[in-house]
Amino acid sequence: MIDAARELARPWLRRVRAGWRLVGIAIDQRRELGFRRLAVRMTDRFSRDERPTDLTGAEPKPERGAAFDVIYAIGYWDGEPKRYRVLNIAEGLRAAGYRVHIMPFDHLADIARYHWQATALVLFRAEYDPLVGVADALSYARSAGMRVVYDIDDLVFDTGIADRIDGLQLMGPHQRRQFIAAMNRRRRLLVACDQVTVSTAPLARAVAAVGRSSAVIPNSLNGRQLFLAAELANRQRSADTPLRLGYFSGTRTHQRDFAACEASLLEIMKRYPRTVFRVVGYLDLGPQWEPFASRIERVGFVPPNDLLRLIAETDINLAPLELDNPFCEAKSELKFFEAAVVGVPTIASATEPFVAAIEHGRNGFIAANSNEWREALELLIPSPGLRKIGEAARARALAGYSLEAVIPQAIAALGLASRANEAVRTATARELANP
């Protein structure tokens, strides 16, 4: 009876908590918006909260007693991280014959309620939330012999580096407190797990600093991306097409990152009048960009396949990150390999993951300061022949970031029963042939 009452109360308590969080956001924004505009925005936020969350990738509830190799519980549905960390890996594991179930972290209690079994339970970017029943779920998982794995792709569990996260500068005081509290909850759950999987070596070291072992599972390219990329990589460009420099920012949290290449890029735009700057995602360009307004292409947030097409239409991909920033150092090399898979060369900041992925001058360029950004641009812009290093970049992407390359690493990290690598290769080839 007590357990039933607790289960009934949890959804209601989560809604109350969400309401208080919205109140905090309102407090932060009241001066910026004024009470009338704030009332309109909060009404819209509350109405959106009434609509179901977009749980793309979540699957129907399995039958009681169902058994899997891996159960993934996604704690962060926004944006694309779940695609790289869960959906792609699940695709590759299934193609290799493993049984996988994907569910929302908020439904974690269902695992014990329906007596599901698994070799590994993976909690992606989740927070220690008593209202989800975390403690009971972990206890059941261990009693059932599951290996509990925490998966994370950003350094968002160490409050000591919170002031280095550019996105926090866009938040009001209440939102910043919420964000830092969430970092603490992620750390608590990470420490409570048996194993951690991460996307980069710097993240692995950050996990070691809190006393947990970890394994790197790189971000990856799924079968549909590879199928589409094979078509796009062979594109033919018209001789009168302007030369495009592409920056694919995604979220509103990259102003300080872009500053790493901005001064050099402005010089190049002035020196080469046939260049066009394509911005996909969010980026605030100051008044210094007004002389080039007619040569700036702006595209908002787009689905993954459309993003790949937009990248393929550029000639040089720009991947700046703020150097000497532990948050940025931990970010993955996906901005290199997503451009590489369509044959577009990248100039990237000299973070550890980019340096490990890019062989300078052979499959891309690394830049550690403004002079090196300018030098790389001046080498690539006038030289179509040199830009063919995109072909070497494509080979690097396929060798290191296809599911064929990544799934054996995931199998080992999750402690799954080993199967022949040939099965992985055969299954991946089948997926590519029939996307």
ABEGO torsion letter per residue (X at the ends): XAAAAAAAAAAAAAAAAAAAAAAAAAAAAAAAAEAAAAAAAAAAAAAAAABBBBBBGBBBBBBBGBBBABBBBBABABEAAAAAAAAAAAAAAAAAGBBBBBBBAAAAAAAAAAGBBBABBBBBGBBBBAAAGAAAAAAAAAAAGBBBBBBBABBAABAAAAAABAAAAABBAAAAAAAAAAAAAAAAAAAABABBBBABAAAAAAAAAAGBBBBBBBBBBBAAAAAAAAAAAABBBBAABBBBBBBBAGBAAAAAAAAAAAAAAAAAAAABAABBBBBBEBBBBBAAAAAAAAABBBBBBBBAAAAAAAAAABABBBBBBBBGBAAAAABBAAAAAAAAAAGBBBBBBBBAAAAAABBBGAAEBBBABAAAAAAAAAAAAABAAAAAAAAAAAAAAAAAABAAAAAAAAAAAAGBBBBBAAAAAAAAAAAAABX
